[in-house]
Amino acid sequence: MALTAGMILFQSCKKESATTEPPQVGVFFSIVDKQAAFTSLTLRATTWNWEFGDGTSSTEKNPVHVYKEGGYYTAKLTGTNAQGETASYSANLAVALTPYALLTGDHTAAGYHGKTWKLSSTISGGLYTLADANFTWIADPLGAGIFGNLGLGEVYDDTYTFSFDGSYSHDVKADGASFGGYVYELITTGGAGIVNSNGSDYGLCTGKYTPEAGAKFTFIEKENFAVPSKYGDGGVVTYPNVSTLDFTGTEFIGFMDHQRKVIVQEITDSSMKLVMFIAADPDNFPKNSLALTLSFDVVR
């Protein structure tokens, strides 16, 4: 008994003299539909308190939580060490969002002014296809970031903002021009609207454009989308069961050409991929001859 007591006394003294450090806290999570699996990344924590952002909580170290509704949530983990010191970490979650919510962002957040996107300089690759029913791939000379290599790097600066109430704004920045089709500019402005023709060999340029005040957009999650095309029977190709973006007046996103309505091929909380059409054949204008797949990133 004396030995045991001595060991206890020795351990107690060592513990009292040790220098303690506060806990460190991080969070890893994965989301499938409305279920989020959380992993605490902590040092020197002995207890864990999770707040999931929907009014519920947990004291498990690595909980799994199912949200009742899709939406934007902030999950917070607070770790506490044996001395009662705490540290916290918050993670922003996008749970089971509809495509419209992914496009327009968290309209309930303080200071919400819509969600802003810009053409991606690292993912977009100028992916050309024919504007036919199957989007038949053709020889594609363009790769990632090529627009900058063509001397059209300013196209990566323009921004496009979608708001939950359906309003839309477009910023063409200092050059007052937008990425667009070279043939479109030649036919509609006689070439006078062309600001930068460095991409003319690929049917690309920048052209003068003044964004429309008070513009609106329309997102349709599923529809049969009919597009004028030189490859379609009767001059029309219909793409069944696709998601689309359309705009009022002269507005558009990413690429200015005769066809302003585009197909939303993919969308996540941070990126989207759109298919837009080019009337690149002057003998068949304004029927589309090509399609261009461009990627967009969220502006943080």
C-alpha positions, 0 to 999 in steps of 0.5 A: 500500500505504501508503494502504491501511495508513493507512486500516486504521490509521485505521479501527482507531483509530476502532473502538477509541475508539468507545463500544459498547452491548450488544445489544437482543433481542426475538422474534416468532413464528408457529405453524402446527400443530407448526411455529414460524417465529421472527424475531429482533428485535435491535439490534447483534447479530452472532450469534444462538443459539436454544434451542427448549425441546425440547433443540434449538437453532439459530444461524440469525438467523430459523429455522423449527423443527418440534416433534416433539410438541405442548405448552408450550415456552419458546424463548430467543434470545441475541444477541451483539454484536461485543464479546461482550456478550449479551442474551436474550429468552424467549417462551412457546409453545403448540404444537399443543395439544389442547383439553384442554391448552388448557383446563387449562394447562401441568401440567408447569410449576413451581407449577402449580395449574390454569388459571383463566378468567373471563367476558370483559368485552370480548368477551362480548356476550350473544349470544342464540339460540333453543335449536333445532337451528340456534341461530337468532339472535333480536333481541339487545339486548345488546352487549359489556360489557353486563352491567356496564351492567345493574348486574351487573358482579360477574359478571366477577369470578367465576373458574373453574379447571380442572386437568389431573387433572380437578378443578374449582374455582369462586370466587364472590367476596365476593357469594356469588352467581353469574350465572344465569337469572332464571326458574330462580331464581324457580322453584327458590328462589321468588326467595329466592335472587336477589341482584341482579335488575338484569338481570331484563328480559333473563332474567338475575340473580345468585343465591346459590351455594356452590361444591361442594368436590372438584368434577370436570369432564368434557371430551368433544372430540366427541359428539352432545349431547342437550339438553331444548328446547321446540323439539325433537321430543319435547322434545329437540334433539341437537347432533351432533359437538360438544365439551362440558364437564360438571360433578359435582353442582351445579357449572357454568361462567359461568351457573347454570341448569337445564342445566349441561352446555355446548358448547365452541364455540371454545378457544385458549390465552387465550380460549374461547367457550361456548354455554350454555342458558337455561330462560327460558320458565316454561310449559316449564321445565325445557326450554330456550328460549334459548342464550347464547354467552359468551366467557371469558379466561384469568386471568393 
